[in-house]
Amino acid sequence: MEQDAAFGIRQIVDVAMKSLSSGINDRDRLANRLTRVREALVAAPPSFVRIDQN
């Protein structure tokens, strides 16, 4: 389950990054995808979200 969630988040981030390309430049899509990532991280179990203290 955790691997599937990580894959989904990577896909959302990929779409967000592509929305910033010079050919597309879609800031609304970027904002939407960042909101989806935030929602996914908030809903994720604590063991899934790791914060690197380095």
Secondary structure, DSSP 8 states (H G I E B T S, - for coil): -HHHHHHHHHHHHHHHHHTTSTTT--HHHHHHHHHHHHHHHHHS-TTT------
